Amino acid sequence: MTPYPLLFRPIFKDKVWGGRALEAFGKSLPPGNIGESWELVDLDSTSASGGGGGAEHSIIDNGPLAGKPVREAIKQWGADLLGATKLTPGGAFPLLVKFLDAREHLSIQVHPSPAYARAHKDANLKTECWYILATSKVDGHEPVIFKGLKPGVTLAQLDAAVQNETVPEVMQSYPAIVGECHNLPSGTIHALGAGVVVAEVQTPSDTTFRVYDWAKEYGRKGRELHVTQTLACTDLGPAPALTRLKPGESAARLVTTEFFRVDEWRIPAGETRSLAAQPPRAHAVMILRGSATLASAGADPLALRSGNTLLIPAALLRSASLKASTDLTLLIVDVQ
């Protein structure tokens, strides 16, 4: 079977902190407080508090493989899909892509540091980044991103803040501004603030250590905290600086990690841009705003709209191009 660009059925996650904002980005949501739309995932297991405890595999939504999991495309197409992209040791696709809607603050948390992951086989690195799609005030408060500890805060002071339920007071916060991107390497303590909608790109893990759950602020029972693990993993240094397109730019590299690279493209209506210069690896594309048609050799043209996430096989990059039907904003993820 000839490779073709893949669309996927979103997997919606009801969260206590979620809402309905993803409807504005093309999602037909089920009832409930939908905090996450998992766009591309290939996990044999998830944590109970993250993915719900079971396996999650994206289901293909177009073409001859419609109804099959993404791993079937990997099996059938191999290097034509992956190129130089390396699967996880378990043979899974090495990326997890989501949209998130934070109606309330998410828990303050950290993911395993490289040293912690090396010492604990059941812990997996989770490097992620957030591209801010929309913001709104909540209860009169401006939306923020919590990222890293304030300068000079020690682990002993973080421990004391956990015991005193004052963790937000030792966190660094930044205004949440549409179009900005925040890189969060494993070991960076962080939280997505209320009123913020983001596109998230991350390594395929949901190992999370939580140290503050906003229970008293929201009048609810707090979830389990992981204080020992958090103190072992938290990086005391400054978090990476935010990135965004500069005035006049139509494309730029926002994030570079050892696992993935993220570019933002903006294409005016009627213009076409080729993907031929991209490295020969699998590429995920998130359509953030607008609509377009993707053309590639040997595959039918694919109509795309806001909220779509697709996977472009490595073998198609040389011939692939995007023509914007309306002004288009997208993220292109080069999967290492």
JOZI-V288133 format. One record per helix or strand. SS is the DSSP state (~ for helix, > for strand). FROM is the first residue (numbers start at 0). TO is the last residue. If there is no record, write none. Layout:
# JOZI-V288133
SS/FROM/TO ; SS/FROM/TO
This chain:
# JOZI-V288133
>/5/7 ; >/10/18 ; ~/20/24 ; >/33/39 ; >/41/42 ; >/55/56 ; >/58/59 ; >/68/68 ; ~/69/76 ; ~/78/81 ; >/82/82 ; >/95/101 ; >/107/109 ; ~/113/118 ; >/127/134 ; >/137/137 ; >/140/140 ; >/143/148 ; ~/154/162 ; ~/166/169 ; >/170/174 ; >/180/183 ; >/189/191 ; >/195/201 ; >/208/211 ; ~/214/217 ; ~/226/232 ; >/242/242 ; >/250/255 ; >/259/266 ; >/271/273 ; >/280/280 ; >/282/288 ; >/290/295 ; >/298/304 ; >/308/311 ; ~/313/318 ; >/320/323 ; >/327/334
